[in-house]
Amino acid sequence: MLRMILLTIAFGLLFYIAPKIGLSQYVHAQKWVILSFFFAISYLNHILMQMGFAKNRENFVQYYLGSITGRLILSLIFIGTYVYLGTPNLNTFIINFFVLYLCYTGFEIFGLFSKLRDFS
């Protein structure tokens, strides 16, 4: 979980610094909402993974796949809501969203592999 907190802080600093160095055209105005969404989803996935590890390690794969499916469905609902509300600069919003999606998913997989190495 510490890695996710550090990743969120790093992206927060990047979002804070980007307009000051002239990169505001690459960062959407709703950047803090997107970042908060991913932190919340990562926290929920972390809780679900701990439950999967604690209850039954044989069902861990089902918990992991369930968390990935939940993340995907919640992400589609999140994007769909912003598309429906007609957010300005939609392309930047979607690009920022998917960059964060890939980064958070990559860090989650990296953290999972580091935990599973101890048990193999």
Contacts in CASP RR format, 6 or more apart in sequence:
PFRMAT RR
TARGET T0000
AUTHOR 0000-0000-0000
METHOD contacts of the structure
MODEL  1
MLRMILLTIAFGLLFYIAPKIGLSQYVHAQKWVILSFFFAISYLNHILMQ
MGFAKNRENFVQYYLGSITGRLILSLIFIGTYVYLGTPNLNTFIINFFVL
YLCYTGFEIFGLFSKLRDFS
1 43 0 8 1.000
1 46 0 8 1.000
3 107 0 8 1.000
3 110 0 8 1.000
3 111 0 8 1.000
4 39 0 8 1.000
4 42 0 8 1.000
4 43 0 8 1.000
4 46 0 8 1.000
4 104 0 8 1.000
4 107 0 8 1.000
4 108 0 8 1.000
7 103 0 8 1.000
7 104 0 8 1.000
7 107 0 8 1.000
8 35 0 8 1.000
8 38 0 8 1.000
8 39 0 8 1.000
8 42 0 8 1.000
11 35 0 8 1.000
11 100 0 8 1.000
11 103 0 8 1.000
12 35 0 8 1.000
15 27 0 8 1.000
15 31 0 8 1.000
15 32 0 8 1.000
15 35 0 8 1.000
18 24 0 8 1.000
18 26 0 8 1.000
18 27 0 8 1.000
19 27 0 8 1.000
25 92 0 8 1.000
26 92 0 8 1.000
27 92 0 8 1.000
27 96 0 8 1.000
28 34 0 8 1.000
28 89 0 8 1.000
28 92 0 8 1.000
28 93 0 8 1.000
28 96 0 8 1.000
29 88 0 8 1.000
29 89 0 8 1.000
30 82 0 8 1.000
30 87 0 8 1.000
30 93 0 8 1.000
31 96 0 8 1.000
34 93 0 8 1.000
34 96 0 8 1.000
34 97 0 8 1.000
34 100 0 8 1.000
35 100 0 8 1.000
37 78 0 8 1.000
38 100 0 8 1.000
38 101 0 8 1.000
38 104 0 8 1.000
41 71 0 8 1.000
41 74 0 8 1.000
41 75 0 8 1.000
41 104 0 8 1.000
42 104 0 8 1.000
42 108 0 8 1.000
44 67 0 8 1.000
45 67 0 8 1.000
45 71 0 8 1.000
45 108 0 8 1.000
48 63 0 8 1.000
48 66 0 8 1.000
48 67 0 8 1.000
49 60 0 8 1.000
49 63 0 8 1.000
49 64 0 8 1.000
49 67 0 8 1.000
49 112 0 8 1.000
51 63 0 8 1.000
52 59 0 8 1.000
52 60 0 8 1.000
52 63 0 8 1.000
53 60 0 8 1.000
53 115 0 8 1.000
57 119 0 8 1.000
64 112 0 8 1.000
68 105 0 8 1.000
71 105 0 8 1.000
75 97 0 8 1.000
75 101 0 8 1.000
78 97 0 8 1.000
79 94 0 8 1.000
79 97 0 8 1.000
82 90 0 8 1.000
82 93 0 8 1.000
83 90 0 8 1.000
87 93 0 8 1.000
END
